[in-house]
Amino acid sequence: MLRVNQRRFITTFYQLFPRTFPKGEPTWSYEPGQLRKEYRALQAQHHPDMISQADSSNATNDGGDQSSLLNKAYHTLKDPLLRSQYVLKLKDGIDLSQEQVAQEIMQRNPILLMQVLDIHEQLEEVENEEDVRVIEKENKQRIKAIESQLGKCYTDKQYDRAAELTVELRYWVNLAKAIKEWEPGKPVNLTH
């Protein structure tokens, strides 16, 4: 269990943000502005820099631990890829952080791997920023479409399909990182 304070324990990151997730249950959809606002308010209460020096050193350490937990929870829930991995692990026990599990799911769709490799090759061959922006725009559209499909999968409790989409999302997110780092003439580093 995750510790919130001396009196209350939580079991998921969702329960750390009761205003954003009133039921405290894993869910795909949420209001990003509300989560950010709640996160900042909670950090103002728990961040070690905000805790008075008059507090005991143990309370300060607890505040630092709580601040760290809030930070990890916030960054997991706001990021679609991390959130989907987290929801899958909670709802269906699928742990996509284990490379073997992700690879097994990816092998179900060899066409996707070929598509990723083709786009990676295109990125390596482009010589100007305009062409990179075209690839970037297409990639953003793919990511947005997958995020939308994930919402439907979680609503319909189609966790196997959500796992496939999450693995696919990971590839496109990694491509987005490679696009940001693109420079003419430099090799493109795309992690899988």
Summary of the structure (lengths in Angstrom):
residues: 192
radius of gyration: 19.8
end to end distance: 31.4
largest distance: 60.7
contacts: 514
relative contact order: 0.10
helix: 66%
strand: 2%
